[in-house]
C-alpha cells in the first residue's frame, strides 16, 4: 500500500512520539500516503491506521476534518481557495467566480483535461495576504484576477 521510502518516512514520523502517543503521527502519516497516491482512498486510510496501530475511525476523523486531505482523486494541480471571512472581505468571492469561469469547474470539481482541481477551504492561515489560495504546496496572496491568470499560466507552461 505504501512504498519502502514512504514507510521509512512514516517510521521517522512515528519516532517523534512516545509509543502511547503514536496517533499523534496520523496527520503526517496521511500526508505521506497522499503524497504517494495523490489522494486518500478508504483502503489507504485504513492501511495507515493499521501501521499507526489505531482504530480506523481515528484515521477517518483526521482525514475528514482537515481540508488538506483529498478523499477522491484530484487533478495534477490542486487549487485551494480560502473563502473564510478575511479573504471574503478582501475579494475571495471575485477570485472564486474568476477561477470557476476560467477553469469551467465549480468547487470540488476537476477540469476535463485533469489539470486542475478547485477546492474551497475554510482557512489557510494567511489572513494578512487575503485573498489567497494555495496551489499545490505554494501560497499565493493578495490575489487579483490578473494575478490568478499569471499563476495558472505558469502551471500550464510547465507541461
N, C-alpha and C positions, 0 to 999 in steps of 0.2 A: 504494500500500500504506500510506503514511503521508501525512497532510495536510501542507500547507505549514507551518503553525505547529509541528507535531511535527518536521518535518525541520529547521526553523530551531532548535528546541531541541536537537536532536541535533547540529547543527553547532556550537552553543555548547559542548556537552559535548566534542566532538572537539577543539575549540580549546584545551582544557585540557592536552592531551598532545602531546608531540613526535610527528612523523609515524611514527617507528619504534615508537611505543607506542600506536598507535590502538586496539589491542584492549583497552586499559585502560578505554575508554569503553563496553565491552559491557554491564556491569550497568546503567548509566544508560540506554543505548540500548534495552535490553529493557524497562526500566520505562516509558520514554516510549511504546513501542509498545503495551505492555499497558494503560497509561492510556487510550490512544486506542481500543483494540479490546475491552478488558475481559478479554482472555486472549491467550495467545500460540499461534497456530496454527503448524503446521510451515512454512507459506508465509511467515508473518510473521518467524519466527526466521531463516529463510534470507535473507529480504529485508534484515533488519538486518545479518546477516553481510556481505552484499554491499555495503551502504552503508559499513560499517566497513572493509571490504577484508580480511577474514579468512576462512579456510575455515569453512564452515557448521558443522563439527564443534566449533569453538571456541565458537560461539554456543550450540550444543546443550549443551556442557559446563556453561556458566554457567546456562542456563535449567533444566537438570535437577538441578543441585546445590543451588540456593537455594530454600527453601520459599516465598519471596515471589512467585515466578513461577507462573502458572497455565497448565497445558498443556491445559486443557479449559475450556469455558465455566463461569462461576460465577454465583451469584445476584447480586441487586442489592447485597447486603451480604455481605462475607466475614468470617467469624469464624475467627481463627487462635488456637487454644488451645495454649499451651505445656504439654507433658507431660514436660519434662525433669526431672531429679532434684529441683531446688529447688522447682519448682511441685508435683511429685508429693508430696513430703514435706509440703507445706502444703495439700493437698486438691484438687489438679487432677483426681484421679480422681472425686471427688464432683461437681466442676463439669462434667466431661465427661459423666457419667451424667445430670446435670440438663439440660444442653444437648441431649443426644440425645433424652431423653424429651420435653422441651418442644417441640423442633422436629420431632420424628418422623423424624430422619435420623441416619445414622452418619457417622463421619469420611469425608470425600471425597464427600459427597452434598449435594444442594441440595433445599430444601423444594419441595413440589409447586407452590406459588404463585410460585416463582422469587425469593423474597425473600432467603433466607439460604443460604449455603454454609458448612458446618462443616469446618474443616481442622485436623488435628493437626500441630503443628510442634515441632521439636526444642528450639529456644531462641529467645527474643525479647530476651534480654539485659536483663531487668528482675527479676532474682532476688530483690532486696530487697523487691519488692512481690508476691511469689508468694502464691497462684496468680494468674496473669494471662492476659489474652487481648488480642488486637488485633482491633478491629472496624473494618474498612476501614483507615484510617490512624491511628486513635486507640488508645492503650494504655489498658487498664483493669486496675488492680492491686488486690490484697487482696480478691479475689472471694469472694463467698458466693452461694448460690443466689438469695437475695433481691436482691442487687445485680445479678446477671446479669439477672433479670427486669426490674428498673428500666431497665437499659441497653437491653434489647431492646424494651421498651415505648416508649422514646424514638424508636427507629428506626421503629417501626410508626406512631407519631404523625406522622412526617414525610411520610407518604404523601399 
